[in-house]
Amino acid sequence: MNNIPLEELFNGMQEQMKAQLNTNRSFIEHPGSKGDALENAWIEWLTHYLPNRYSVDKAIIIDHKGNTSDQIDIVIYDNYFTPFIFSQNGFHYIPAEGVYAVFEVKPDIYGHIEYAGNKIASVRSLERTSTSMISSGHPLPARPLTKIVGGILATSNTYKKVKTIEDNLS
């Protein structure tokens, strides 16, 4: 029986991702294009490695009253139970009920923690609903809403002191 060293396998995959992100950061000079390239790399990786039940896109989140979030770099959502409200030419409105996680993508974490927190808050402040449904002729109770995970994805951190990060996160 063969034995695959999983830690080495996952470390190799991580090195591939870091190399791709670092190449984008080093050789794409236009700030908007650099941001798009970094976001697209994360979206590609998450789409490839997350189970098929989850979808990953850039989007604006919308609630049932028409309130919207800020533009979000990466949204992980359930496209099975909550299909798009509107999707055209790469622009998406995703219903708040289907969102599992949102991330801001930056080349470096420095100076962006509060900004990312405000973007995440713009999603969490939306009103979400849930309702019962009938499946195979049997009524099912409303699906419980999940807590929306939020974060910032960056390949470097130029903060010099851990205390500074702790203060910003609080």
Secondary structure by P-SEA (a helix, b strand, c coil): ccccaaaaaaaaaaaaaaaaaaaaacccccaaaaaaaaaaaaaaaaaacccccbbbbbbbbbccccccccccccccccccccccccccccbbbbbcccccbbbbbbccccccaaaaaaaaaaaaabbbbbbbbbcccccccccccccbbbbbbbcccccccaaaaaaaac
